[in-house]
Amino acid sequence: MEIYTDVDGIYTTDPRLTDKARKLSEIGFDEMLEMAVLGAKMNPRSIELGAVYDMPVYVASSFSSEPGTLIHGGEQTMEVRKAVTGIAVDSNVAKITVRGVVDRPGVAAGLLKPLADEGVSVDVIVQNTSSDGTTDFTFTVGQASVVKAAQLIEDQSVIEYAEVITGSNLAKVSIVGTGMENAPGYAARMFSTLSEAKVNIDMITTSEIRITTIIDREQVQKAVQSLHDAFELEKSQ
């Protein structure tokens, strides 16, 4: 499968955020799917189809003869085996915190079902339980959905709570790489790098091959540049 677009391939991160962004000659399906879902400008569906049918996907520019990027699931080069392959960014994130929820079975379902019924997608979820039997439930949504999501929470009558607080102008910054799977130290390295850059982390979530942080949108460029340098993504090996 070949995809021709206005960019000449897949980069280690958005070139608009750092001039050290490097075009990848190839990348694995798993990593590309994570990056696409996390904010990279690539349709996740095309990656899913390629993975399901074991059909490599070649991404290149419609306006240039420059080599593009091959997305595949076969034998991978040392470039793809780097612990961290890329940094994905989504700059349109908001969060909602439901405070003082009575902690009992079904709380998460009761809060999130009205959102699902109305087509509001929820991403990062954090639940903090206190000693008084209540919990604070925080989750992220797209910036465009925050008002609707908060109203849906306030309109539901199944779950009791103290207040609903919204926060906007956030961003999701994630490092992605199959080399992090079952390998220690990458989360600590990411967090210490952001700390040294004076970037405050609001929320954290992880999977086997990615670590995601929610930060202030104004700190995205500083965060990306610091992480790109720390993991030496400008180097192919």
Kinemage of the C-alpha trace (Angstrom):
@kinemage 1
@onewidth
@group {chain A} dominant
@subgroup {mainchain}
@vectorlist {calphas} color= white
{ca met a 1} P 0.000 0.000 0.000
{ca glu a 2} L 1.318 3.446 -0.912
{ca ile a 3} L 0.112 6.714 0.608
{ca tyr a 4} L 1.135 10.005 -0.986
{ca thr a 5} L 0.483 13.130 1.024
{ca asp a 6} L 1.802 16.648 1.680
{ca val a 7} L 4.635 15.361 3.891
{ca asp a 8} L 7.588 13.284 2.716
{ca gly a 9} L 7.435 10.600 5.392
{ca ile a 10} L 7.193 9.909 9.113
{ca tyr a 11} L 9.434 11.972 11.387
{ca thr a 12} L 10.714 11.352 14.899
{ca thr a 13} L 8.437 14.225 15.928
{ca asp a 14} L 6.664 17.237 14.451
{ca pro a 15} L 9.393 19.193 12.563
{ca arg a 16} L 7.645 22.420 13.533
{ca leu a 17} L 8.581 21.778 17.164
{ca thr a 18} L 12.290 21.069 16.676
{ca asp a 19} L 14.667 21.471 13.756
{ca lys a 20} L 16.347 18.223 14.861
{ca ala a 21} L 13.356 16.101 13.831
{ca arg a 22} L 14.576 13.281 11.576
{ca lys a 23} L 12.698 11.410 8.875
{ca leu a 24} L 12.506 7.684 9.598
{ca ser a 25} L 13.346 5.296 6.768
{ca glu a 26} L 11.081 2.702 8.404
{ca ile a 27} L 8.945 2.118 11.486
{ca gly a 28} L 6.991 -0.817 12.906
{ca phe a 29} L 3.207 -1.094 12.738
{ca asp a 30} L 2.809 -1.065 16.536
{ca glu a 31} L 4.854 2.096 16.978
{ca met a 32} L 3.189 3.892 14.081
{ca leu a 33} L -0.278 3.007 15.328
{ca glu a 34} L 0.552 4.391 18.778
{ca met a 35} L 1.926 7.602 17.266
{ca ala a 36} L -1.102 7.991 14.981
{ca val a 37} L -3.561 7.541 17.846
{ca leu a 38} L -1.538 9.902 20.056
{ca gly a 39} L -1.564 12.789 17.614
{ca ala a 40} L 0.758 12.088 14.673
{ca lys a 41} L -0.908 13.135 11.416
{ca met a 42} L -1.563 9.649 10.039
{ca asn a 43} L -4.857 7.807 9.700
{ca pro a 44} L -4.806 4.954 12.261
{ca arg a 45} L -7.195 2.908 10.105
{ca ser a 46} L -4.690 2.577 7.261
{ca ile a 47} L -2.053 1.354 9.734
{ca glu a 48} L -4.497 -1.152 11.239
{ca leu a 49} L -5.324 -2.550 7.796
{ca gly a 50} L -1.656 -2.877 6.929
{ca ala a 51} L -0.972 -4.732 10.174
{ca val a 52} L -3.972 -7.071 9.860
{ca tyr a 53} L -3.092 -8.114 6.312
{ca asp a 54} L 0.690 -7.912 6.865
{ca met a 55} L 0.860 -5.378 4.041
{ca pro a 56} L 3.670 -2.788 4.289
{ca val a 57} L 2.583 0.840 3.989
{ca tyr a 58} L 4.837 3.317 2.196
{ca val a 59} L 4.328 7.001 3.019
{ca ala a 60} L 5.866 9.653 0.766
{ca ser a 61} L 5.267 13.123 -0.648
{ca ser a 62} L 3.081 13.857 -3.648
{ca phe a 63} L 5.272 16.864 -4.453
{ca ser a 64} L 8.782 15.461 -4.078
{ca ser a 65} L 10.885 12.530 -5.242
{ca glu a 66} L 12.531 12.247 -1.813
{ca pro a 67} L 12.392 8.750 -0.254
{ca gly a 68} L 9.552 8.271 2.222
{ca thr a 69} L 8.978 5.960 5.195
{ca leu a 70} L 8.130 2.257 5.087
{ca ile a 71} L 5.733 1.066 7.810
{ca his a 72} L 5.870 -2.695 8.250
{ca gly a 73} L 5.842 -5.618 10.650
{ca gly a 74} L 8.752 -7.651 9.332
{ca glu a 75} L 12.445 -7.796 10.183
{ca gln a 76} L 13.413 -4.424 11.588
{ca thr a 77} L 16.657 -2.509 11.294
{ca met a 78} L 18.678 -1.051 14.146
{ca glu a 79} L 16.922 2.256 13.521
{ca val a 80} L 13.557 0.765 14.423
{ca arg a 81} L 15.045 -1.101 17.390
{ca lys a 82} L 16.015 2.135 19.124
{ca ala a 83} L 14.374 2.189 22.543
{ca val a 84} L 12.463 5.377 21.718
{ca thr a 85} L 11.436 5.808 18.096
{ca gly a 86} L 9.487 9.045 18.239
{ca ile a 87} L 7.590 11.693 20.168
{ca ala a 88} L 3.878 12.195 19.489
{ca val a 89} L 2.045 15.392 20.400
{ca asp a 90} L -1.637 16.285 20.721
{ca ser a 91} L -2.076 19.968 21.587
{ca asn a 92} L -5.875 19.950 21.868
{ca val a 93} L -6.442 18.412 25.278
{ca ala a 94} L -8.639 19.392 28.226
{ca lys a 95} L -9.331 17.664 31.525
{ca ile a 96} L -12.301 17.234 33.821
{ca thr a 97} L -12.040 16.451 37.529
{ca val a 98} L -15.087 15.184 39.401
{ca arg a 99} L -14.355 15.758 43.080
{ca gly a 100} L -15.882 14.163 46.152
{ca val a 101} L -17.377 11.119 44.444
{ca val a 102} L -18.615 8.455 46.862
{ca asp a 103} L -16.214 5.547 46.332
{ca arg a 104} L -18.222 2.460 45.417
{ca pro a 105} L -18.415 -0.072 42.565
{ca gly a 106} L -19.705 1.372 39.308
{ca val a 107} L -18.451 4.932 39.773
{ca ala a 108} L -16.345 4.984 36.607
{ca ala a 109} L -19.114 3.427 34.525
{ca gly a 110} L -21.709 5.808 35.932
{ca leu a 111} L -19.620 8.864 35.096
{ca leu a 112} L -18.386 7.799 31.679
{ca lys a 113} L -21.466 6.092 30.195
{ca pro a 114} L -23.321 9.379 29.491
{ca leu a 115} L -20.231 10.612 27.642
{ca ala a 116} L -19.951 7.424 25.596
{ca asp a 117} L -23.653 7.590 24.732
{ca glu a 118} L -23.117 11.090 23.340
{ca gly a 119} L -19.964 10.207 21.413
{ca val a 120} L -17.479 11.998 23.682
{ca ser a 121} L -14.132 10.203 23.618
{ca val a 122} L -12.275 9.896 26.936
{ca asp a 123} L -8.543 9.286 27.046
{ca val a 124} L -6.281 9.454 30.120
{ca ile a 125} L -8.071 8.462 33.349
{ca val a 126} L -6.785 8.912 36.914
{ca gln a 127} L -8.667 8.042 40.105
{ca asn a 128} L -7.451 9.155 43.551
{ca thr a 129} L -9.114 7.643 46.605
{ca ser a 130} L -9.019 9.445 49.964
{ca ser a 131} L -9.388 8.087 53.496
{ca asp a 132} L -12.878 9.562 53.941
{ca gly a 133} L -14.499 7.180 51.457
{ca thr a 134} L -14.599 9.594 48.533
{ca thr a 135} L -12.575 9.727 45.351
{ca asp a 136} L -11.520 12.336 42.809
{ca phe a 137} L -11.988 11.129 39.231
{ca thr a 138} L -9.998 12.926 36.513
{ca phe a 139} L -9.996 12.261 32.770
{ca thr a 140} L -9.027 14.008 29.556
{ca val a 141} L -11.119 14.828 26.506
{ca gly a 142} L -10.552 16.825 23.351
{ca gln a 143} L -10.551 20.582 23.868
{ca ala a 144} L -13.666 20.932 21.713
{ca ser a 145} L -15.591 18.460 23.914
{ca val a 146} L -14.830 19.774 27.398
{ca val a 147} L -17.939 21.950 27.847
{ca lys a 148} L -20.265 19.218 26.575
{ca ala a 149} L -18.566 16.569 28.725
{ca ala a 150} L -18.789 18.660 31.889
{ca gln a 151} L -22.467 19.353 31.242
{ca leu a 152} L -23.182 15.649 30.762
{ca ile a 153} L -21.551 14.885 34.115
{ca glu a 154} L -23.583 17.595 35.823
{ca asp a 155} L -26.818 16.413 34.211
{ca gln a 156} L -26.492 12.755 35.263
{ca ser a 157} L -28.151 11.736 38.524
{ca val a 158} L -26.635 8.292 39.134
{ca ile a 159} L -23.330 9.319 40.744
{ca glu a 160} L -23.153 11.775 43.646
{ca tyr a 161} L -20.234 14.211 43.720
{ca ala a 162} L -19.121 17.498 45.269
{ca glu a 163} L -18.068 19.519 42.206
{ca val a 164} L -16.906 19.362 38.607
{ca ile a 165} L -13.741 21.258 37.656
{ca thr a 166} L -12.494 21.734 34.089
{ca gly a 167} L -9.016 22.564 32.851
{ca ser a 168} L -8.106 23.646 29.331
{ca asn a 169} L -5.050 24.525 27.240
{ca leu a 170} L -3.314 21.224 27.903
{ca ala a 171} L -1.305 18.934 25.643
{ca lys a 172} L -0.402 15.273 25.468
{ca val a 173} L 3.283 14.481 24.892
{ca ser a 174} L 4.249 10.820 24.466
{ca ile a 175} L 7.442 8.903 23.810
{ca val a 176} L 6.925 5.757 21.730
{ca gly a 177} L 9.173 2.769 21.088
{ca thr a 178} L 9.097 -1.018 21.166
{ca gly a 179} L 12.533 -0.966 22.776
{ca met a 180} L 10.948 0.270 26.014
{ca glu a 181} L 8.909 -2.909 26.388
{ca asn a 182} L 9.993 -4.751 29.536
{ca ala a 183} L 12.996 -2.418 29.861
{ca pro a 184} L 13.473 -0.306 33.013
{ca gly a 185} L 14.455 3.324 33.298
{ca tyr a 186} L 12.704 5.071 30.426
{ca ala a 187} L 9.896 6.569 32.493
{ca ala a 188} L 12.370 7.900 35.050
{ca arg a 189} L 14.526 9.326 32.272
{ca met a 190} L 11.558 11.012 30.636
{ca phe a 191} L 10.323 12.527 33.884
{ca ser a 192} L 13.769 13.741 34.958
{ca thr a 193} L 14.296 15.314 31.524
{ca leu a 194} L 11.017 17.215 31.796
{ca ser a 195} L 11.857 18.238 35.358
{ca glu a 196} L 15.222 19.651 34.282
{ca ala a 197} L 13.418 21.597 31.541
{ca lys a 198} L 11.014 23.009 34.172
{ca val a 199} L 8.038 21.283 32.525
{ca asn a 200} L 5.355 20.333 35.043
{ca ile a 201} L 3.579 16.999 34.551
{ca asp a 202} L -0.154 17.060 35.225
{ca met a 203} L -1.084 13.430 34.459
{ca ile a 204} L 0.695 10.243 33.384
{ca thr a 205} L -0.394 7.079 31.592
{ca thr a 206} L 1.574 4.234 30.015
{ca ser a 207} L 1.333 1.175 27.794
{ca glu a 208} L 3.955 -1.432 26.929
{ca ile a 209} L 5.514 0.743 24.219
{ca arg a 210} L 4.648 4.317 25.153
{ca ile a 211} L 4.699 6.762 28.054
{ca thr a 212} L 2.280 9.695 27.935
{ca thr a 213} L 2.311 12.893 29.962
{ca ile a 214} L -0.278 15.664 30.109
{ca ile a 215} L 1.365 19.084 30.362
{ca asp a 216} L 0.566 22.764 29.826
{ca arg a 217} L 0.168 23.506 26.121
{ca glu a 218} L 2.578 26.449 26.319
{ca gln a 219} L 5.376 24.081 27.356
{ca val a 220} L 5.028 21.647 24.448
{ca gln a 221} L 7.930 22.904 22.351
{ca lys a 222} L 10.306 22.984 25.310
{ca ala a 223} L 9.226 19.479 26.330
{ca val a 224} L 9.636 18.018 22.844
{ca gln a 225} L 13.036 19.607 22.273
{ca ser a 226} L 14.315 18.371 25.646
{ca leu a 227} L 13.052 14.818 25.100
{ca his a 228} L 14.305 14.692 21.514
{ca asp a 229} L 17.791 15.617 22.741
{ca ala a 230} L 17.685 13.305 25.770
{ca phe a 231} L 16.824 10.231 23.706
{ca glu a 232} L 19.112 11.282 20.822
{ca leu a 233} L 16.394 10.897 18.220
{ca glu a 234} L 18.351 12.940 15.694
{ca lys a 235} L 20.679 9.919 15.361
{ca ser a 236} L 19.650 6.914 13.265
{ca gln a 237} L 21.461 4.443 15.533
